[in-house]
């Protein structure tokens, strides 16, 4: 089981604003934001952790080099949450990479939506339940 993951981003503030807005329908908030002020030997100037219920599981950190293509999917309990994610991500500046809908080639109840974040990462919200 994955506890948390880190995305390297080219523009920290832009990405933090995008993920804060795009993941709000999933219950995500900025849980922690740290900088060299708090941790002098931090390898980068700052980073932030987003999560649900006070536990950060998605960390954003400035990149010090080129970025590699990445796909990250968030599980949702309801299809309406997938829809809300897609709308929020587009409103926050994301680019559509697949409107909300069934993807039966994965399995009959696979309901997902895809957006590209500001760095071109393929971000998905998916519900595996029949509604």
N, C-alpha and C positions, 0 to 999 in steps of 0.2 A: 504494500500500500504506500502511495506517495504521500508524504507529509507536507512538503512545500516545494516550490520551484522558483527559479529566478529567470527573469527575462532581461537581457541586455537591451538597452534602448539608446537611440541616437540623440534624443532631446528629452531629458528627464522630465521637465515640467509639463511639456506637451503630452507625453505618454501618461504621466500621473493624472492629468486632467481627463484624458480619454478613458482610461480604465476606471477611474472613479465614477464617471457618468455611465459608461457602457455596462458596468457590472452592478450598478445600483439596483436594477430589477432583480438580481439574484441575491440581494441582501449584503453585498460587499461594501465595505467602507475602508478608509485608510485607518489601519490599526496602529501603525507605528511608522514614524519617520525619524531617521537618524542621520547625523552628519559628523564631520570631524570635530565639531564642537563638543559632542558627547563622547565620541570615541576617537581620540587623536590619531591612532594608528590604523584607522579605517583605510582600506586599499583604494577607495574612491571617495570623492567629496561628500556624497550623500546617497541614501537609498531609502526605499519605502516598502512597507508590507501592507497588503490589502487582504481582507478576509471577512469571515462571517462570525459573529459571536465573540469578537475580541481576539481571535487567533489568526495571525497572518499566515496565508498559505501561498500567496502570489507576491513575490518580491520583484521590484523594479530597481534596476541599477544602471547608471550611465555606462555606455560601452567605451572602451579605450581603443577599439579597432573596428574592423568591418563586422557586419552582422550576417548571420547565416539564416536561411529560411527556417521558420519554426511554425508548427501547428500546435495549438493548445485548445482543448475542449473542456467546457464546464458542464457538469451534469445538472439537470433541472428536473424537478418533480412534476412540473406541469408544462404542457405545450404553450400555454399562455405566457409563461415566463420566458420561453424561447422567443416568442413573438416580441415581448417587451424588450428583451436584450437586443434583438436585431434593430428595433426602432431607436432605442437609446444609443446604440453604437453608431448608427448612421447620423443621428442628430449631433453626436460628439465628434463627427468628422471622419468616421470610418467609411471604407468603400465596400459596397455590396460584393459578396463573393458567393451568394446563394441565399435566396429568400427563404423564410421559414416554410417548411413543408416536409412531407414524408420522403424518406430515402429508402424505399423497399429493397434496393439492391444490397443494403447492409442487413436489414431484417424488417419484418412487416410493420413494426411500431417505431422505427427509428425516425424521429421528428427532429430535424436540426435546422440551424441557420448559421451562416458563415459571413464574416466580415474581415477585411484587411485592416489592421491597425495602422497608426501613423508610420511605422517602420516596414509595413508590408507583411507582417506576420498574419497567418491565417488563424483567426480566433473563432471558435464555434461554441454555441450553446446547444445542448441536445437533451431530449427527453426520450426515454426508452419505454415509456408506459403508453398503453392504449387509453385514449380519452374519448 
